[in-house]
């Protein structure tokens, strides 16, 4: 803990040092404002920081004049930090935690300001919304996909309901794709690195087709790598951690002056072997039972402590000798707008998305174990294959349709956005589980352990519908030179959900009571903000907003088990400063949020398999700060840093003990899953011209994330402290030679990337199968180095 605090203080000291350095070397220079969004960088004409244009409030405006806590990264910045999928952004954005889920190639727990959703079940809503070109990506189970050709990413913190399609309590992540260009062009990019990690991407822009203002773009992307745990039972391309991705994007754009229309299609096909689930906790019974495997002709028990990492061994396949999981996602987006006048524009965003998953549940952390198995019908005992937990979850299918209509514009001193939203979704999931339940057939003094092989099945289907109306209006009085802005927003939401449970064991239904149910919820949320432009380069603001996340059913329960919506009131104050002739940029915010009926996941495992129930914990408060700094102390040198701090506290957490049925308040001991109290990042980049060659740049970055627990209740999850994630320290580097002229319009660049250069053992996720007697965790990919080449015509 002391080491973590020391590193945090070092990060803060680095941020402060940037301000001092910038003041010592500042140069006066004008700065141009571009129409396209760009990351802070040094322009060729001057040494100042450029503006960043964002669309966080459904209109293009400067980040420095937007009274919201936002992190924005454009395509150049994404290349510099080597972002291939969304989870990498958590190293840069304050108070953002993204943890890849176990046994899945695409599921993630996304958390902003301490609020998120850790269960990737298709039946549960997320607290952080992901939007791809304005279309809500509904399920966290499909939130990790390759970012094939992005123009920028925006991370918006806090409730966003009065401007976005779905109401979210934690925040939103906007993914904005690169639009078709007006001129013909081809971009080729490829790379190769550690563990045969290779990728290739080709993009073709048609430019305007004939004399028509219509253009198109097509992108194909492929990525693959070998695994990073040596499973002695499989080849390298099927080792845990192996991945193979094929993705395709197509976009069509028509610009007919007042009328604009665009269509986009995205497709992402991922196959691979989930990471190795390493056993780090065993009960005495489990250790004795599985430890006897080798003497019965089975694989030896693989078990190490929580601070050790296995790099080779055996991993048994799932059902049917399967090792690989699969995710297929695709989406259609049709966006059209017509500007009747500067005061009124009508816009429509129509989206249709599909998600299919088939995941191997390799959660035993073992090879083919053997054990003494009891037949509960005949009482016969025989040696059979046994497993702590295994199976496959599939098929999982999700289909969604959404329609959003916006009216936006301005009149006089007012800007407004009015919207109506409709969302319909159908999901189904079939979770096939295999496990061995251990019994003591002896006495406590002389135990003799037998196992019973069980095959519970968690199966359900659900339909969700949501309809909402929302609006936001801002007033900038001309009498105050438009420096003051007063904004108000409102949203009304109605949600309906119906579920059909079909859980069973050995083909016999385990559902208690009726298998079908339906619920309905509604909510009205508000937002109000006040900002003032102290100078052209200094903005201060304050905001209060309410948020809402729908309730619903726990889809993996053995009866109709529902939970209520969570609601919050959030207070935020911030500043955005460009100082020293735009050689120093400081953006900061402080927040305080009060939650009622906070939805908290409670994981449980037993003879009925593994399940997660959302429970309404009661009341909780969250407070914290965010700080982002960029400085240009001298020509060619860019220093940047960020810091996030979140301090949550339960005010009430009522827990029903499953053994005694007694209700108690565990607010003083309960934990917040997937919440990092601190995260920070510091980076230095130096670029200089090479005469008649191009530009050379070198970048070094360090990211820190504090300790993370994955479960709220130690009483339910006894191995919580063994499957947690220690603080992480990530060092990345990049050396690039850019602007190489190959002749005519053809440009090239070459770069060397290094990631996790400290080769730290970083935990992706941990699972506590406490009542089954074991727990384990997944580790992230070790140190990796790659070389990439890009050619643009």
C-alpha positions in Angstrom: 0.0 0.0 0.0 2.8 2.4 0.8 4.5 1.6 -2.5 1.2 2.4 -4.3 0.8 5.7 -2.5 4.4 6.6 -3.3 3.8 5.9 -7.0 0.6 8.0 -6.9 2.5 10.9 -5.3 5.2 10.5 -8.0 2.5 10.8 -10.7 1.1 14.0 -9.0 4.6 15.4 -8.7 5.1 14.8 -12.4 1.9 16.7 -13.3 3.0 19.6 -11.1 6.5 19.6 -12.7 5.0 19.9 -16.1 3.4 23.2 -15.1 6.7 24.5 -13.8 8.6 23.4 -16.9 6.0 24.9 -19.2 6.3 28.3 -17.5 10.0 28.3 -17.8 10.0 27.6 -21.6 6.7 29.1 -22.8 6.7 31.0 -26.1 4.0 33.2 -27.4 2.2 31.8 -30.5 -1.2 32.0 -32.0 -3.3 28.8 -32.3 -5.7 27.9 -35.1 -8.9 26.1 -34.4 -9.6 23.2 -36.7 -13.0 21.9 -37.9 -11.9 18.3 -37.3 -11.2 16.8 -33.9 -7.5 16.4 -33.1 -5.6 15.4 -30.0 -3.3 18.0 -28.3 -0.2 18.3 -30.5 2.4 20.7 -31.8 1.5 22.2 -35.1 4.0 22.9 -37.8 3.2 26.6 -37.9 3.4 27.3 -34.1 4.1 25.7 -30.8 0.7 25.9 -29.2 -1.9 23.2 -28.2 -4.6 22.8 -30.8 -8.3 22.8 -30.0 -10.1 19.5 -29.6 -13.6 19.4 -31.1 -16.1 17.0 -29.5 -19.8 16.1 -29.9 -20.5 15.2 -26.3 -23.6 17.6 -26.4 -24.8 16.5 -29.8 -23.1 19.4 -31.5 -19.5 20.1 -32.6 -17.8 22.4 -30.0 -14.4 22.9 -28.4 -13.6 20.5 -25.6 -12.3 23.5 -23.6 -15.7 25.2 -23.9 -17.8 22.2 -23.0 -18.9 22.1 -19.3 -18.6 18.3 -18.9 -15.8 16.1 -17.7 -14.5 14.5 -20.9 -11.5 12.6 -22.1 -11.1 12.8 -25.9 -8.6 10.9 -28.1 -8.4 11.2 -31.9 -7.0 8.6 -34.3 -3.4 9.9 -34.0 -3.5 9.6 -30.2 -5.0 6.1 -30.4 -2.1 5.0 -32.6 0.4 6.4 -30.2 -1.0 4.4 -27.3 -1.6 1.4 -29.6 -5.3 1.1 -28.9 -6.8 -1.9 -30.7 -9.8 -2.4 -28.5 -11.6 -0.2 -26.0 -10.1 -1.6 -22.7 -6.7 0.1 -23.4 -8.4 3.5 -23.0 -8.6 2.9 -19.3 -4.9 3.5 -19.0 -5.4 7.1 -20.1 -8.9 8.3 -18.9 -9.3 9.2 -15.2 -11.7 7.2 -13.1 -12.3 4.6 -15.9 -11.8 0.9 -15.1 -12.3 -1.8 -17.8 -11.7 -5.4 -16.9 -12.0 -8.2 -19.4 -14.3 -10.9 -18.2 -13.3 -14.6 -17.9 -14.1 -17.2 -20.6 -15.1 -14.6 -23.1 -13.3 -12.9 -26.0 -15.5 -9.8 -25.9 -17.1 -9.3 -22.4 -15.9 -6.5 -20.2 -16.8 -4.9 -16.9 -16.8 -1.1 -17.5 -16.7 1.2 -14.6 -16.7 5.1 -14.5 -16.5 6.9 -11.2 -17.0 3.7 -9.3 -20.2 2.7 -11.1 -20.5 -0.2 -13.6 -21.8 -3.7 -14.2 -19.6 -6.7 -13.6 -22.0 -9.5 -14.7 -21.8 -9.9 -18.6 -25.2 -11.6 -18.6 -27.3 -10.6 -21.7 -30.3 -9.9 -19.5 -28.7 -7.1 -17.4 -28.4 -3.4 -18.4 -25.1 -1.6 -18.1 -24.4 1.5 -16.1 -21.9 2.8 -18.7 -23.2 3.2 -22.2 -21.1 2.5 -25.3 -22.2 4.3 -28.4 -20.9 3.4 -31.9 -21.7 6.3 -34.2 -24.6 7.3 -32.0 -26.1 3.8 -31.7 -26.2 2.2 -28.2 -24.3 -1.1 -27.9 -26.5 -2.6 -25.4 -24.6 -5.6 -23.9 -21.3 -5.5 -22.0 -20.8 -9.1 -23.2 -20.0 -7.6 -26.7 -18.3 -4.5 -25.6 -14.7 -5.6 -26.6 -14.4 -5.5 -30.3 -11.5 -4.3 -32.5 -11.6 -0.6 -33.2 -11.0 -1.0 -36.9 -11.0 2.6 -38.1 -11.9 5.3 -35.5 -11.8 9.0 -35.8 -12.0 9.5 -32.1 -13.1 8.2 -28.7 -14.9 10.4 -26.1 -15.2 9.2 -22.5 -18.0 11.2 -20.8 -18.2 10.9 -17.0 -21.5 11.2 -15.0 -25.2 10.7 -16.0 -25.9 11.4 -19.6 -29.6 10.8 -19.9 -30.8 14.3 -21.2 -28.8 14.0 -24.4 -28.3 10.3 -25.1 -30.6 7.4 -26.2 -30.3 5.3 -23.1 -30.1 6.6 -19.6 -26.9 5.7 -17.9 -25.8 6.4 -14.4 -22.0 6.0 -14.7 -21.2 7.7 -18.0 -20.8 7.0 -21.7 -18.1 6.1 -24.2 -18.6 7.4 -27.7 -16.8 5.6 -30.5 -16.9 7.8 -33.7 -15.9 6.1 -36.9 -13.8 7.7 -39.6 -16.1 9.0 -42.4 -15.5 8.4 -46.1 -13.1 11.0 -47.6 -13.9 13.3 -50.5 -10.9 12.1 -52.5 -9.6 8.7 -53.5 -7.1 7.2 -51.1 -5.7 3.9 -49.9 -4.2 3.2 -46.5 -2.2 0.0 -45.7 -1.1 -0.8 -42.2 0.4 -4.0 -40.7 2.6 -5.2 -37.9 4.2 -8.2 -36.3 5.3 -8.8 -32.7 5.8 -11.2 -29.8 4.0 -14.5 -29.8 3.3 -14.2 -33.5 1.1 -11.2 -32.8 0.4 -9.9 -36.3 -2.2 -7.6 -37.8 -3.1 -6.0 -41.1 -5.5 -3.4 -42.2 -6.4 -2.0 -45.6 -8.8 0.9 -46.2 -10.0 2.2 -49.5 -11.7 5.6 -49.9 -13.5 6.0 -53.3 -13.7 9.8 -53.1 -16.7 11.4 -54.7 -18.4 9.0 -57.1 -18.6 10.7 -60.5 -20.1 14.1 -60.2 -22.3 13.1 -57.3 -21.6 14.2 -53.7 -21.5 10.6 -52.6 -18.4 8.8 -51.3 -17.7 5.4 -49.8 -15.0 3.7 -47.7 -14.2 0.0 -47.2 -11.9 -1.4 -44.5 -10.8 -4.9 -43.8 -8.8 -5.9 -40.7 -7.2 -9.1 -39.5 -5.4 -9.7 -36.2 -4.0 -12.9 -34.6 -1.7 -14.1 -31.9 -0.6 -17.3 -30.2 -1.5 -17.9 -26.6 0.6 -16.8 -23.7 0.1 -19.9 -21.5 1.7 -23.1 -22.8 -1.0 -25.7 -22.6 0.9 -29.0 -23.2 -2.3 -30.5 -24.7 -2.7 -28.1 -27.6 -0.6 -26.3 -30.3 0.4 -22.7 -29.8 -2.5 -21.3 -31.8 -4.9 -22.9 -29.4 -3.1 -22.1 -26.2 -4.9 -19.9 -23.6 -4.8 -16.3 -24.8 -4.7 -17.2 -28.5 -6.9 -14.9 -30.7 -8.0 -14.6 -34.3 -10.0 -11.6 -35.5 -11.5 -10.7 -38.9 -13.4 -7.5 -39.1 -14.9 -5.5 -41.9 -16.4 -2.0 -42.1 -18.2 -0.3 -45.0 -19.5 3.3 -45.0 -21.4 5.3 -47.5 -22.0 9.1 -47.2 -24.1 11.5 -49.2 -23.7 15.3 -48.7 -26.5 17.1 -50.5 -26.0 20.5 -48.8 -29.0 20.8 -46.4 -29.7 17.0 -46.6 -27.0 14.6 -45.3 -27.3 10.8 -45.1 -24.9 8.1 -44.2 -25.0 4.3 -43.8 -22.4 2.1 -42.0 -22.0 -1.6 -41.6 -19.6 -3.2 -39.1 -18.7 -6.9 -38.7 -16.4 -8.4 -36.1 -15.6 -12.2 -36.0 -13.5 -13.3 -33.1 -12.3 -16.8 -32.3 -9.7 -17.8 -29.7 -9.0 -19.5 -26.4 -9.8 -17.6 -23.3 -6.9 -16.9 -20.9 -5.8 -19.6 -18.4 -7.8 -19.7 -15.2 -5.2 -20.3 -12.6 -6.3 -21.9 -9.3 -5.0 -19.8 -6.4 -7.4 -20.9 -3.6 -8.6 -24.3 -2.4 -10.5 -25.5 0.6 -9.1 -28.4 2.6 -11.7 -30.7 1.1 -11.0 -29.6 -2.5 -7.2 -29.9 -2.0 -7.5 -33.4 -0.5 -10.0 -34.6 -3.1 -8.4 -33.2 -6.3 -4.9 -33.8 -4.9 -5.6 -37.5 -5.1 -6.0 -37.3 -8.9 -2.5 -38.4 -10.0 -2.7 -41.6 -7.8 -6.0 -42.5 -9.6 -4.4 -42.1 -13.1 -5.5 -38.5 -13.7 -3.6 -35.3 -14.2 -1.8 -33.8 -11.2 -3.4 -31.0 -9.3 -2.1 -27.6 -10.5 -2.1 -25.2 -7.5 0.1 -22.2 -6.6 -0.3 -19.3 -4.3 -2.0 -16.0 -5.3 1.3 -14.2 -5.9 2.7 -16.8 -8.3 2.0 -17.3 -12.0 2.0 -20.5 -14.0 3.3 -20.2 -17.5 2.8 -23.8 -18.6 0.8 -26.9 -17.7 -2.5 -28.5 -18.7 -5.9 -27.0 -19.4 -8.7 -29.4 -20.0 -11.1 -28.7 -22.9 -14.8 -27.8 -22.5 -17.6 -30.1 -23.5 -16.9 -32.0 -26.7 -13.2 -31.5 -26.6 -13.6 -27.8 -27.3 -11.0 -25.2 -26.5 -12.0 -22.1 -28.5 -14.7 -19.5 -27.9 -16.4 -17.4 -30.6 -18.0 -13.9 -30.8 -19.7 -12.5 -33.8 -21.0 -9.0 -33.7 -22.5 -6.9 -36.5 -24.4 -3.7 -36.9 -26.2 -1.4 -39.3 -26.4 2.3 -38.9 -28.5 4.7 -41.0 -28.2 8.4 -40.0 -30.0 11.2 -41.9 -30.4 14.9 -41.2 -32.0 17.8 -42.9 -31.2 21.5 -42.0 -34.4 23.4 -42.6 -32.7 26.5 -41.3 -30.0 27.4 -38.8 -32.7 27.4 -36.2 -34.0 23.9 -36.9 -32.3 20.6 -38.0 -34.1 17.2 -37.9 -32.0 14.1 -37.5 -32.7 10.4 -37.4 -30.4 7.6 -36.1 -31.6 4.1 -36.9 -29.6 1.2 -35.6 -29.8 -2.6 -35.8 -27.3 -4.8 -34.1 -26.7 -8.6 -33.6 -24.5 -10.4 -31.2 -23.7 -14.1 -31.1 -21.4 -15.8 -28.5 -20.4 -19.3 -27.8 -18.0 -19.4 -24.9 -16.0 -22.3 -23.5 -16.0 -22.2 -19.7 -12.5 -23.4 -19.0 -12.7 -22.4 -15.3 -11.2 -25.4 -13.7 -7.5 -24.4 -14.0 -6.7 -28.1 -14.4 -6.0 -31.0 -16.8 -8.1 -34.2 -16.8 -8.5 -34.8 -13.1 -9.7 -38.2 -11.8 -11.6 -38.8 -8.6 -13.9 -41.1 -6.7 -17.4 -40.4 -7.8 -20.6 -41.4 -6.1 -23.7 -42.3 -8.1 -26.5 -40.8 -6.0 -29.0 -43.3 -7.4 -27.2 -46.6 -7.0 -24.7 -45.5 -4.3 -21.9 -47.1 -6.4 -18.5 -45.5 -6.3 -16.2 -45.4 -9.3 -13.1 -43.6 -10.7 -14.3 -40.9 -13.2 -13.1 -37.7 -14.7 -14.0 -34.8 -12.3 -13.8 -31.0 -12.6 -14.1 -28.1 -10.2 -16.1 -26.2 -12.9 -16.3 -26.5 -16.7 -18.7 -26.3 -19.6 -19.7 -23.9 -22.3 -22.1 -21.0 -22.5 -23.8 -21.0 -25.8 -25.5 -20.1 -27.8 -25.9 -16.6 -26.5 -27.9 -14.4 -28.9 -28.9 -10.8 -28.9 -30.7 -8.7 -31.4 -31.5 -5.0 -30.9 -33.3 -2.3 -32.8 -33.2 1.4 -31.9 -34.6 4.6 -33.4 -33.6 8.1 -32.2 -35.1 11.3 -33.6 -33.5 14.6 -32.7 -34.6 18.2 -33.3 -31.7 20.6 -32.7 -30.8 24.1 -33.5 -30.5 27.6 -32.2 -32.5 30.8 -32.0 -31.4 34.1 -30.5 -29.3 33.3 -27.4 -30.6 29.7 -27.1 -29.3 26.3 -28.3 -31.5 23.3 -28.0 -31.7 19.5 -28.5 -35.0 17.6 -28.3 -35.2 13.9 -28.8 -37.3 10.8 -28.8 -35.9 7.3 -28.4 -37.2 3.7 -28.8 -35.3 0.5 -28.1 -36.3 -3.1 -28.5 -34.1 -6.1 -27.7 -34.4 -9.9 -27.5 -31.8 -12.0 -25.8 -31.4 -15.7 -25.1 -28.7 -17.7 -23.3 -28.0 -21.3 -22.7 -25.3 -21.9 -20.0 -24.2 -25.6 -19.9 -22.2 -26.2 -16.7 -20.3 -29.2 -15.4 -19.0 -29.4 -11.8 -18.1 -31.9 -9.1 -19.7 -31.4 -5.7 -17.5 -32.7 -2.9 -19.0 -34.6 0.0 -17.4 -35.9 3.2 -18.4 -39.5 3.5 -16.3 -39.9 6.7 -16.1 -38.0 9.9 -14.7 -34.5 10.7 -11.8 -36.3 12.4 -11.2 -38.8 9.6 -12.6 -37.3 6.4 -13.2 -39.4 3.3 -14.2 -37.4 0.3 -16.4 -38.4 -2.6 -17.6 -36.4 -5.5 -21.0 -36.1 -7.3 -20.8 -35.0 -11.0 -23.5 -32.5 -11.8 -24.6 -30.8 -15.0 -26.9 -27.8 -14.2 -28.1 -25.7 -17.1 -29.0 -22.0 -16.9 -31.3 -21.1 -19.8 -33.5 -18.1 -20.3 -34.8 -15.6 -22.9 -35.8 -12.0 -22.3 -37.4 -9.1 -24.2 -36.7 -5.5 -23.2 -38.4 -2.4 -24.5 -37.5 1.2 -23.7 -39.1 4.5 -24.8 -37.9 7.9 -23.8 -38.3 11.6 -24.5 -35.5 14.0 -23.6 -34.4 17.6 -24.2 -31.8 20.1 -23.3 -31.6 23.9 -23.8 -28.8 26.3 -23.2 -28.9 30.1 -22.9 -25.9 32.3 -23.6 -27.0 35.9 -23.1 -25.5 38.3 -25.6 -25.6 41.0 -22.9 -22.8 39.2 -21.1 -20.9 38.6 -24.4 -22.1 35.0 -24.4 -19.6 34.1 -21.5 -22.4 32.9 -19.2 -24.2 29.7 -20.1 -27.2 28.3 -18.3 -28.4 24.8 -19.3 -31.3 22.7 -18.3 -32.4 19.2 -19.4 -35.1 16.7 -18.7 -35.8 13.1 -19.6 -38.8 10.7 -19.2 -38.1 7.0 -19.6 -40.4 3.9 -19.6 -38.9 0.4 -19.5 -40.6 -2.9 -19.9 -39.0 -6.4 -19.5 -40.4 -9.9 -19.7 -38.4 -13.1 -19.0 -38.8 -16.9 -19.5 -36.7 -19.1 -17.3 -35.8 -22.6 -18.3 -33.1 -23.6 -15.9 -32.7 -27.3 -15.3 -30.4 -30.1 -14.0 -30.1 -33.4 -15.8 -33.1 -32.3 -18.0 -35.3 -31.7 -15.0 -36.6 -28.1 -14.4 -35.2 -26.4 -11.3 -37.5 -23.4 -11.5 -39.4 -22.7 -8.3 -42.8 -21.1 -9.1 -43.9 -19.6 -12.4 -41.2 -19.5 -15.1 -42.5 -16.3 -16.8 -42.6 -12.7 -15.5 -42.9 -9.1 -16.5 -42.0 -5.8 -15.0 -42.4 -2.1 -15.9 -40.5 0.9 -14.6 -40.6 4.7 -15.4 -38.5 7.6 -14.4 -38.0 11.4 -14.8 -34.5 12.7 -14.7 -33.2 16.3 -14.6 -30.0 18.2 -15.3 -29.0 21.8 -14.7 -25.6 23.4 -15.2 -24.0 26.9 -15.0 -20.8 27.8 -16.7 -18.8 31.0 -17.1 -16.0 31.8 -19.6 -13.7 33.9 -17.3 -11.4 34.6 -20.2 -11.2 33.2 -23.7 -9.0 30.4 -22.3 -10.6 29.8 -18.9 -13.9 28.1 -18.2 -15.5 27.2 -14.8 -18.7 25.3 -14.4 -21.0 23.5 -12.0 -23.6 20.9 -12.7 -26.3 18.9 -10.9 -28.0 15.9 -12.5 -30.1 12.9 -11.6 -29.7 9.5 -13.2 -31.6 6.2 -13.5 -30.8 2.6 -14.5 -33.6 0.2 -15.1 -34.5 -2.7 -12.8 -35.3 -6.1 -14.1 -34.9 -9.9 -13.4 -31.9 -11.9 -12.4 -31.8 -14.2 -15.4 -29.8 -17.1 -13.8 -31.8 -17.4 -10.7 -33.9 -20.5 -9.9 -37.1 -18.4 -9.5 -38.5 -15.1 -10.7 -36.1 -12.8 -8.7 -36.4 -9.1 -9.6 -34.5 -6.0 -8.5 -35.5 -2.3 -8.5 -34.0 0.5 -10.6 -31.0 2.4 -9.1 -31.2 6.2 -8.9 -28.7 8.9 -8.1 -28.2 12.6 -7.7 -24.8 13.8 -8.9 -23.0 17.1 -8.3 -20.0 18.2 -10.3 -17.8 21.3 -10.5 -14.9 21.8 -12.9 -12.5 24.0 -14.7 -10.9 24.0 -18.2 -7.8 26.2 -18.5 -5.5 27.0 -21.4 -2.5 28.9 -19.9 0.8 30.4 -21.0 -0.3 31.0 -24.6 -1.7 27.6 -24.8 1.5 25.9 -23.7 -0.3 24.5 -20.6 -3.7 22.9 -20.5 -5.4 21.9 -17.2 -8.8 20.3 -17.1 -10.1 19.3 -13.7 -13.4 18.2 -12.0 -14.7 17.2 -8.6 -17.9 15.2 -8.1 -20.2 13.9 -5.4 -22.9 11.3 -6.2 -25.6 9.9 -3.9 -27.2 6.6 -5.0 -30.4 5.0 -3.9 -31.1 1.3 -4.5 -27.6 0.8 -5.8 -27.5 -2.4 -7.9 -24.6 -4.6 -6.6 -23.7 -8.0 -8.1 -23.5 -10.9 -5.7 -21.8 -13.9 -7.1 -22.7 -17.4 -5.8 -21.8 -20.9 -6.7 -23.1 -24.3 -5.5 -24.7 -27.5 -6.7 -26.9 -25.5 -9.0 -23.8 -24.0 -10.7 -22.5 -20.5 -10.8 -24.8 -17.5 -10.8 -24.7 -13.8 -10.2 -27.7 -12.0 -8.6 -28.1 -8.2 -8.7 -29.3 -7.0 -5.4 -30.3 -3.4 -4.3 -27.7 -2.7 -1.7 -29.4 0.4 -0.4 -27.6 3.7 -0.3 -24.1 4.7 -1.3 -22.1 7.9 -1.8 -19.3 8.4 -4.2 -16.9 11.4 -4.3 -13.7 12.1 -6.2 -11.7 14.2 -8.6 -10.3 14.1 -12.1 -7.3 16.0 -13.5 -5.8 16.0 -17.0 -2.8 18.1 -17.9 -0.9 18.7 -21.1 2.2 20.9 -21.4 4.6 22.0 -24.1 7.8 23.1 -22.2 9.9 23.4 -25.4 9.5 22.9 -29.1 8.9 19.2 -29.9 8.4 18.1 -26.3 4.9 17.2 -25.1 4.3 16.2 -21.5 0.9 14.8 -20.4 -0.6 13.4 -17.3 -3.9 12.4 -15.7 -5.2 11.5 -12.3 -8.4 10.0 -11.1 -9.6 9.4 -7.5 -12.8 7.8 -6.4 -13.9 7.3 -2.8 -17.1 5.3 -2.4 -18.9 4.5 0.8 -22.0 2.4 1.5 -24.5 4.2 3.7 -26.7 1.1 3.9 -26.2 -2.5 2.6 -28.9 -4.9 3.8 -27.7 -8.5 3.4 -29.8 -11.7 3.9 -27.6 -14.5 5.2 -28.6 -17.6 3.0 -27.8 -19.9 5.9 -29.8 -18.2 8.7 -32.2 -16.0 6.6 -31.2 -13.1 9.0 -31.0 -9.6 7.6 -28.1 -7.4 8.7 -26.5 -4.2 7.5 -23.0 -4.8 6.2 -22.3 -1.3 5.0 -19.2 -1.0 7.2 -17.5 -4.1 5.7 -18.9 -4.4 2.1 -16.7 -3.6 -0.8 -17.2 -2.0 -4.2 -16.5 -4.5 -7.1 -14.2 -3.5 -9.9 -13.5 0.0 -8.4 -10.0 1.4 -8.3 -9.5 4.2 -5.8 -6.8 5.7 -7.9 -5.6 5.6 -11.5 -3.1 7.8 -13.1 -1.0 8.2 -16.3 2.1 10.2 -17.2 3.7 10.4 -20.6 6.5 12.3 -22.4 6.9 12.5 -26.2 9.6 14.2 -28.1 9.5 14.8 -31.9 12.0 16.4 -34.2 12.6 16.7 -37.9 15.1 14.6 -39.8 16.4 16.6 -42.7 15.0 15.3 -46.0 13.7 12.2 -44.3 10.7 12.8 -42.1 10.0 13.2 -38.4 11.2 11.1 -35.6 9.3 10.8 -32.3 9.8 8.9 -29.1 7.1 8.4 -26.5 7.3 6.8 -23.0 4.3 6.4 -20.7 3.6 5.0 -17.2 0.1 4.1 -16.0 -0.9 3.2 -12.4 -4.1 1.6 -11.2 -4.7 0.9 -7.5 -6.0 -2.4 -6.0 -9.3 -3.8 -7.2 -11.7 -6.3 -5.5 -14.2 -8.2 -7.6 -16.9 -9.0 -5.0 -18.8 -6.9 -2.5 -19.3 -9.4 0.4 -16.6 -11.4 2.1 -19.2 -13.6 3.8 -20.4 -14.9 0.4 -17.0 -14.9 -1.2 -14.4 -16.3 1.3 -11.5 -16.2 -1.2 -12.1 -12.6 -2.1 -8.6 -11.6 -0.9 -6.9 -14.3 -2.9 -8.5 -13.7 -6.3 -8.3 -9.9 -6.2 -6.1 -7.7 -8.4 -3.1 -6.0 -6.9 -2.1 -2.5 -8.1 -0.8 -2.4 -11.6 2.1 -0.5 -13.1 2.3 -0.4 -16.9 5.2 1.1 -18.8 4.7 1.5 -22.6 7.0 3.0 -25.2 6.9 3.9 -28.9 9.6 5.0 -31.4 8.2 6.2 -34.7 9.6 7.6 -38.0 6.7 9.4 -39.8 6.1 11.6 -42.8 8.4 9.5 -45.1 7.8 10.5 -48.7 7.8 7.6 -51.1 7.0 9.7 -54.1 4.0 11.8 -55.1 1.2 11.6 -52.6 2.5 8.4 -51.0 3.6 8.7 -47.4 4.9 6.0 -45.0 5.7 5.6 -41.4 7.4 2.9 -39.3 7.1 2.4 -35.5 8.3 0.1 -32.8 5.9 -0.5 -29.8 6.6 -1.9 -26.4 3.8 -2.7 -23.9 4.0 -3.8 -20.3 7.8 -3.4 -20.5 8.1 -4.2 -16.8 6.6 -7.6 -17.6 4.4 -7.3 -14.6 1.9 -10.1 -13.8 -1.4 -8.2 -14.1 -4.7 -9.7 -13.2 -7.5 -9.3 -15.7 -10.2 -10.9 -13.5 -10.7 -13.2 -10.5 -13.6 -15.6 -9.7 -14.4 -16.9 -6.2 -16.2 -20.3 -6.4 -16.2 -20.2 -2.6 -19.0 -22.8 -1.9 -17.4 -25.2 -4.4 -14.1 -24.9 -2.6 -11.8 -23.0 -5.0 -11.0 -19.7 -6.6 -8.8 -18.5 -9.4 -7.8 -15.6 -11.6 -6.8 -14.7 -15.2 -3.7 -12.8 -16.0 -3.1 -10.3 -18.8 -0.7 -10.8 -21.7 3.0 -10.4 -20.6 5.5 -8.0 -22.1 5.1 -7.6 -25.9 7.0 -5.8 -28.6 5.9 -5.2 -32.1 6.9 -3.4 -35.3 4.3 -1.8 -37.6 4.4 -0.1 -41.0 1.8 2.3 -42.5 1.6 3.4 -46.1 -0.9 6.1 -47.2 -1.7 7.2 -50.7 
